[in-house]
Amino acid sequence: MKIEHYNSNGELHIKLCGELDEMSGSYVRLTLDGLTEDAALRRVYIDMSDLSFMDSTGIGVLIGRYKRLKPRGIPIFLQSPSPTVDRLLGLSGLYEIMTKAG
Protein backbone atom coordinates (compact mmCIF):
# COMPACT_ATOMS: atom_id res chain seq x y z
CA MET A 1 0.00 0.00 0.00
CA LYS A 2 1.25 3.40 -0.98
CA ILE A 3 -0.35 6.62 0.25
CA GLU A 4 0.24 9.90 -1.56
CA HIS A 5 -1.09 13.18 -0.22
CA TYR A 6 -1.03 16.95 -0.40
CA ASN A 7 -2.81 19.70 1.49
CA SER A 8 -4.15 22.79 -0.24
CA ASN A 9 -6.00 25.55 1.62
CA GLY A 10 -7.35 23.22 4.29
CA GLU A 11 -8.29 20.51 1.81
CA LEU A 12 -6.41 17.25 2.27
CA HIS A 13 -6.08 15.14 -0.88
CA ILE A 14 -5.12 11.51 -0.29
CA LYS A 15 -4.47 8.88 -2.96
CA LEU A 16 -4.58 5.23 -1.95
CA CYS A 17 -2.54 2.93 -4.18
CA GLY A 18 -2.60 -0.85 -3.86
CA GLU A 19 -4.78 -3.03 -1.65
CA LEU A 20 -6.66 -1.92 1.45
CA ASP A 21 -7.10 -5.13 3.42
CA GLU A 22 -6.13 -6.75 6.71
CA MET A 23 -2.43 -6.59 5.84
CA SER A 24 -2.40 -2.84 5.17
CA GLY A 25 -5.31 -1.68 7.35
CA SER A 26 -3.27 -0.65 10.40
CA TYR A 27 -0.76 1.27 8.28
CA VAL A 28 -3.53 3.13 6.44
CA ARG A 29 -5.40 3.87 9.68
CA LEU A 30 -2.32 5.29 11.43
CA THR A 31 -1.23 7.28 8.38
CA LEU A 32 -4.67 8.84 7.82
CA ASP A 33 -5.01 9.69 11.52
CA GLY A 34 -1.68 11.52 11.37
CA LEU A 35 -2.59 13.37 8.19
CA THR A 36 -5.95 14.54 9.57
CA GLU A 37 -4.63 16.08 12.80
CA ASP A 38 -4.22 19.51 11.17
CA ALA A 39 -6.47 21.99 13.00
CA ALA A 40 -7.01 24.00 9.79
CA LEU A 41 -8.40 20.98 7.93
CA ARG A 42 -11.80 21.61 6.27
CA ARG A 43 -12.29 18.70 3.83
CA VAL A 44 -10.76 15.34 3.01
CA TYR A 45 -10.71 13.83 -0.48
CA ILE A 46 -9.72 10.19 -0.85
CA ASP A 47 -8.76 9.24 -4.42
CA MET A 48 -9.37 5.52 -4.91
CA SER A 49 -8.53 5.31 -8.61
CA ASP A 50 -5.38 3.23 -7.90
CA LEU A 51 -6.97 1.11 -5.16
CA SER A 52 -7.00 -2.34 -6.73
CA PHE A 53 -8.73 -4.18 -3.87
CA MET A 54 -10.60 -3.40 -0.66
CA ASP A 55 -12.31 -5.70 1.83
CA SER A 56 -14.24 -5.20 5.06
CA THR A 57 -11.07 -3.99 6.79
CA GLY A 58 -11.04 -1.05 4.39
CA ILE A 59 -14.68 -0.30 5.19
CA GLY A 60 -13.74 -0.25 8.87
CA VAL A 61 -10.82 2.09 8.24
CA LEU A 62 -13.07 4.53 6.37
CA ILE A 63 -15.83 4.41 8.99
CA GLY A 64 -13.27 5.01 11.73
CA ARG A 65 -11.89 8.10 9.97
CA TYR A 66 -15.45 9.34 9.45
CA LYS A 67 -16.16 9.00 13.18
CA ARG A 68 -12.97 10.91 14.02
CA LEU A 69 -13.67 13.77 11.59
CA LYS A 70 -17.45 14.18 11.92
CA PRO A 71 -17.32 15.90 15.36
CA ARG A 72 -14.98 18.48 13.79
CA GLY A 73 -17.40 19.05 10.89
CA ILE A 74 -14.95 17.72 8.29
CA PRO A 75 -16.56 15.81 5.39
CA ILE A 76 -14.88 12.98 3.49
CA PHE A 77 -15.29 12.71 -0.27
CA LEU A 78 -14.53 9.40 -2.01
CA GLN A 79 -13.17 9.86 -5.52
CA SER A 80 -12.92 7.57 -8.55
CA PRO A 81 -13.32 4.09 -7.05
CA SER A 82 -12.96 1.14 -9.41
CA PRO A 83 -16.24 -0.63 -10.27
CA THR A 84 -15.51 -3.40 -7.73
CA VAL A 85 -14.64 -1.00 -4.91
CA ASP A 86 -17.58 1.24 -5.89
CA ARG A 87 -19.96 -1.71 -5.53
CA LEU A 88 -18.53 -2.57 -2.09
CA LEU A 89 -18.88 1.04 -0.95
CA GLY A 90 -22.47 1.16 -2.16
CA LEU A 91 -23.46 -2.16 -0.58
CA SER A 92 -21.83 -1.20 2.72
CA GLY A 93 -23.82 2.03 2.94
CA LEU A 94 -20.75 4.25 3.03
CA TYR A 95 -22.19 6.53 0.38
CA GLU A 96 -24.88 7.45 2.88
CA ILE A 97 -22.29 9.09 5.16
CA MET A 98 -19.53 9.98 2.67
CA THR A 99 -20.01 11.65 -0.70
CA LYS A 100 -18.94 9.98 -3.92
CA ALA A 101 -17.11 12.63 -5.92
CA GLY A 102 -16.03 11.66 -9.42
LOKOLSE-120804 format. One record per residue: x, y, z of N, C-alpha, C in turn; residue in three letters. Coordinates in pm, 1 decimal. Layout:
% LOKOLSE-120804
       n_X       n_Y       n_Z      ca_X      ca_Y      ca_Z       c_X       c_Y       c_Z  residu
         X         Y         Z         X         Y         Z         X         Y         Z     ALA
...
***
This chain:
% LOKOLSE-120804
       n_X       n_Y       n_Z      ca_X      ca_Y      ca_Z       c_X       c_Y       c_Z  residu
      85.0    -118.3       0.0       0.0       0.0       0.0      88.5     123.1       0.0     MET
      56.2     212.2     -89.7     125.3     340.0     -98.4      21.1     449.4     -78.3     LYS
      55.7     551.0      -0.7     -35.4     662.0      24.7      33.3     791.6     -16.6     ILE
     -25.5     859.4    -113.4      24.3     990.2    -156.4     -71.9    1094.8    -101.9     GLU
     -20.6    1214.1     -75.2    -108.6    1317.9     -22.0     -50.6    1456.8     -44.5     HIS
    -141.5    1554.0     -43.6    -102.9    1694.7     -39.7    -216.8    1772.3      22.9     TYR
    -182.5    1885.1      82.5    -281.1    1970.0     148.7    -282.4    2104.0      77.0     ASN
    -400.9    2151.7      44.8    -414.6    2278.9     -24.3    -529.9    2357.3      37.2     SER
    -498.3    2467.5     102.0    -599.9    2555.2     161.8    -699.1    2481.0     251.4     ASN
    -649.4    2394.2     336.7    -735.5    2322.4     428.7    -803.9    2201.0     369.5     GLY
    -772.4    2168.5     245.6    -829.2    2050.8     181.1    -719.3    1946.9     166.0     GLU
    -737.7    1833.8     231.8    -640.6    1725.3     227.2    -679.0    1629.2     116.0     LEU
    -587.6    1606.2      24.0    -608.3    1513.9     -87.8    -519.3    1392.5     -65.1     HIS
    -581.9    1276.5     -56.3    -512.2    1151.2     -28.9    -537.3    1056.9    -145.8     ILE
    -432.2     989.1    -190.1    -447.4     888.1    -295.5    -399.6     754.8    -239.6     LYS
    -490.5     657.3    -241.3    -458.0     522.8    -195.3    -419.7     438.0    -315.5     LEU
    -303.9     373.9    -307.7    -253.5     292.8    -418.4    -222.3     152.3    -367.5     CYS
    -285.9      52.9    -426.3    -260.4     -84.5    -385.8    -385.3    -149.8    -331.2     GLY
    -368.0    -228.5    -223.8    -478.5    -303.1    -165.2    -502.4    -257.7     -22.0     GLU
    -627.7    -229.8       9.7    -666.4    -192.1     145.3    -737.1    -312.7     206.9     LEU
    -659.3    -389.6     282.3    -710.0    -512.7     342.1    -649.0    -531.1     480.2     ASP
    -662.1    -649.1     535.9    -613.1    -675.4     671.2    -462.5    -649.5     683.7     GLU
    -388.4    -677.7     579.8    -242.6    -658.9     583.5    -202.9    -512.0     589.4     MET
    -276.8    -425.1     523.8    -240.4    -283.5     516.5    -328.3    -193.7     603.1     SER
    -433.5    -249.2     662.0    -531.4    -168.3     735.2    -472.3     -83.2     846.1     GLY
    -386.4    -141.1     928.6    -327.5     -65.3    1040.0    -241.1      49.5     989.5     SER
    -162.2      22.6     886.2     -76.0     126.8     828.0    -161.2     242.4     773.8     TYR
    -265.9     209.8     700.8    -352.8     313.1     643.7    -420.8     392.0     755.3     VAL
    -472.2     323.3     854.7    -540.4     386.8     968.0    -446.3     486.9    1038.3     ARG
    -327.6     443.0    1072.7    -232.3     529.5    1143.0    -188.3     647.6    1056.4     LEU
    -166.0     621.7     928.5    -123.4     728.4     838.1    -233.2     833.3     821.8     THR
    -357.0     789.3     798.7    -467.4     884.4     781.9    -492.8     962.5     909.6     LEU
    -482.1     897.1    1025.1    -500.6     968.8    1151.8    -396.8    1079.0    1166.9     ASP
    -272.0    1049.9    1130.2    -167.7    1151.6    1137.3    -191.4    1266.4    1040.8     GLY
    -236.0    1234.2     920.4    -259.3    1337.2     819.5    -376.6    1427.8     854.2     LEU
    -474.1    1376.7     928.8    -595.1    1454.2     956.9    -590.5    1528.8    1089.9     THR
    -475.2    1535.7    1152.7    -462.9    1607.9    1279.9    -458.3    1759.7    1263.2     GLU
    -433.8    1807.0    1143.8    -421.6    1950.7    1116.6    -548.3    2025.5    1159.7     ASP
    -532.5    2122.5    1247.1    -647.0    2199.0    1299.6    -715.4    2282.3    1191.5     ALA
    -643.9    2316.8    1085.2    -700.5    2399.8     978.8    -773.1    2317.0     872.3     ALA
    -778.8    2186.9     891.0    -840.2    2098.1     793.2    -990.6    2125.7     779.5     LEU
   -1037.9    2134.8     652.9   -1179.9    2161.3     627.2   -1249.0    2048.3     551.5     ARG
   -1174.1    1977.5     466.4   -1229.4    1870.0     383.4   -1121.8    1766.2     356.8     ARG
   -1167.0    1642.5     336.3   -1075.5    1534.4     301.1   -1127.6    1466.4     174.4     VAL
   -1040.1    1452.5      75.9   -1071.2    1383.1     -48.5    -984.0    1258.5     -54.9     TYR
   -1046.7    1143.2     -74.2    -971.6    1018.8     -85.3    -987.6     965.6    -227.4     ILE
    -879.1     972.2    -303.5    -876.0     924.3    -441.9    -851.2     773.3    -438.5     ASP
    -946.0     698.0    -492.3    -937.5     551.7    -490.9    -912.5     494.0    -629.4     MET
    -869.9     576.4    -723.0    -852.8     530.8    -860.7    -743.4     424.9    -874.6     SER
    -645.0     423.4    -785.3    -538.3     323.1    -789.7    -552.0     219.6    -678.4     ASP
    -670.2     212.2    -617.6    -697.1     111.4    -515.5    -748.5     -13.0    -587.9     LEU
    -664.5    -115.4    -594.3    -699.5    -234.2    -672.9    -789.5    -331.8    -598.7     SER
    -791.4    -325.4    -464.8    -872.9    -418.2    -386.7    -903.1    -355.4    -251.6     PHE
   -1023.8    -381.6    -200.8   -1059.7    -339.9     -66.1   -1156.9    -442.2     -10.0     MET
   -1137.5    -478.3     118.1   -1230.6    -570.3     182.9   -1293.9    -500.5     303.2     ASP
   -1354.4    -578.5     391.9   -1424.1    -520.1     506.2   -1330.3    -442.2     598.3     SER
   -1203.3    -476.5     599.1   -1107.2    -399.5     678.6   -1102.3    -255.3     628.5     THR
   -1104.4    -238.4     497.7   -1103.9    -104.7     439.0   -1229.0     -26.6     475.4     GLY
   -1343.5     -95.0     476.9   -1467.7     -29.7     518.7   -1452.4      20.0     662.0     ILE
   -1395.9     -63.8     748.1   -1374.0     -25.3     886.9   -1280.9      93.4     901.4     GLY
   -1176.0      95.9     821.5   -1082.2     208.9     824.2   -1155.3     337.5     785.8     VAL
   -1234.5     334.4     681.1   -1306.7     453.4     637.0   -1409.7     499.2     739.8     LEU
   -1483.3     404.6     797.3   -1582.6     441.3     899.2   -1513.3     502.2    1020.8     ILE
   -1401.3     446.3    1059.2   -1326.6     501.2    1172.5   -1280.5     643.7    1148.8     GLY
   -1233.1     672.5    1027.2   -1188.7     810.0     996.7   -1309.6     903.0     995.4     ARG
   -1422.9     854.6     944.2   -1545.3     934.4     944.6   -1583.1     971.6    1088.3     TYR
   -1579.4     874.9    1177.7   -1615.6     900.3    1318.1   -1519.9     997.5    1385.7     LYS
   -1394.6     997.5    1345.0   -1296.7    1091.0    1402.3   -1316.0    1233.4    1348.5     ARG
   -1357.4    1244.6    1222.5   -1366.6    1376.9    1159.4   -1504.2    1441.6    1173.2     LEU
   -1609.5    1363.5    1184.9   -1744.8    1418.2    1192.1   -1762.3    1518.5    1306.0     LYS
   -1715.1    1491.6    1427.9   -1731.9    1590.2    1535.8   -1664.6    1724.6    1506.6     PRO
   -1566.6    1723.5    1418.1   -1498.0    1847.5    1379.4   -1563.2    1912.7    1257.8     ARG
   -1668.6    1849.5    1204.2   -1739.8    1905.1    1088.8   -1663.7    1891.8     958.7     GLY
   -1577.8    1790.9     949.1   -1494.9    1771.9     829.4   -1551.1    1657.2     746.0     ILE
   -1601.0    1686.8     625.2   -1655.7    1580.9     539.3   -1545.5    1505.1     465.3     PRO
   -1577.0    1381.1     429.8   -1488.2    1297.8     348.9   -1556.0    1273.6     214.7     ILE
   -1480.8    1294.3     108.9   -1528.6    1270.9     -27.2   -1448.9    1156.3     -87.4     PHE
   -1517.5    1055.4    -139.8   -1453.1     939.9    -201.0   -1451.2     959.9    -351.9     LEU
   -1332.4     954.8    -410.6   -1317.1     985.7    -552.4   -1272.9     864.6    -633.8     GLN
   -1332.7     848.1    -748.6   -1291.6     756.8    -855.0   -1264.3     612.9    -812.2     SER
   -1355.8     549.7    -737.5   -1332.4     409.0    -704.7   -1350.0     321.3    -828.7     PRO
   -1277.7     210.3    -832.7   -1296.2     113.6    -941.2   -1438.0      56.3    -929.2     SER
   -1488.7      -5.8   -1034.9   -1623.9     -62.5   -1026.7   -1642.3    -160.7    -909.7     PRO
   -1541.7    -242.3    -882.3   -1551.4    -339.6    -772.8   -1555.8    -269.8    -637.2     THR
   -1466.4    -173.7    -617.4   -1463.8     -99.5    -491.2   -1590.1     -14.5    -478.5     VAL
   -1635.3      43.7    -588.7   -1757.9     123.9    -588.6   -1877.2      39.7    -542.9     ASP
   -1885.7     -81.6    -591.7   -1995.5    -171.0    -552.8   -1988.8    -201.5    -402.8     ARG
   -1870.7    -229.6    -351.9   -1853.2    -257.0    -209.5   -1893.1    -136.4    -124.9     LEU
   -1853.2     -18.4    -167.8   -1887.8     104.5     -94.9   -2038.5     126.7     -95.0     LEU
   -2101.9     100.2    -207.5   -2247.1     115.6    -216.2   -2321.0      15.4    -129.5     GLY
   -2280.4    -111.3    -136.7   -2346.4    -216.4     -58.2   -2327.0    -196.3      91.4     LEU
   -2213.0    -140.4     129.0   -2183.2    -120.3     271.9   -2259.4      -2.2     331.4     SER
   -2312.0      83.9     245.4   -2382.4     202.9     293.6   -2292.0     322.7     317.7     GLY
   -2166.0     312.3     279.9   -2074.9     424.9     303.4   -2114.3     550.6     227.5     LEU
   -2178.0     534.3     112.9   -2219.4     652.8      37.6   -2331.3     730.3     108.2     TYR
   -2388.1     673.6     211.5   -2488.4     745.4     288.4   -2424.1     841.9     387.3     GLU
   -2296.7     819.4     421.4   -2228.6     908.7     515.7   -2110.0     982.4     453.5     ILE
   -2062.9     933.1     339.0   -1952.9     998.0     267.0   -1999.1    1019.7     122.6     MET
   -1958.0    1129.2      65.1   -2001.2    1165.1     -69.5   -1910.0    1104.9    -175.0     THR
   -1970.9    1044.9    -277.1   -1894.5     998.1    -392.1   -1872.6    1118.7    -482.7     LYS
   -1745.9    1147.0    -509.8   -1711.3    1262.9    -592.4   -1623.8    1215.9    -707.5     ALA
   -1680.7    1204.7    -825.6   -1603.0    1166.5    -942.3   -1588.1    1020.9    -965.0     GLY
***
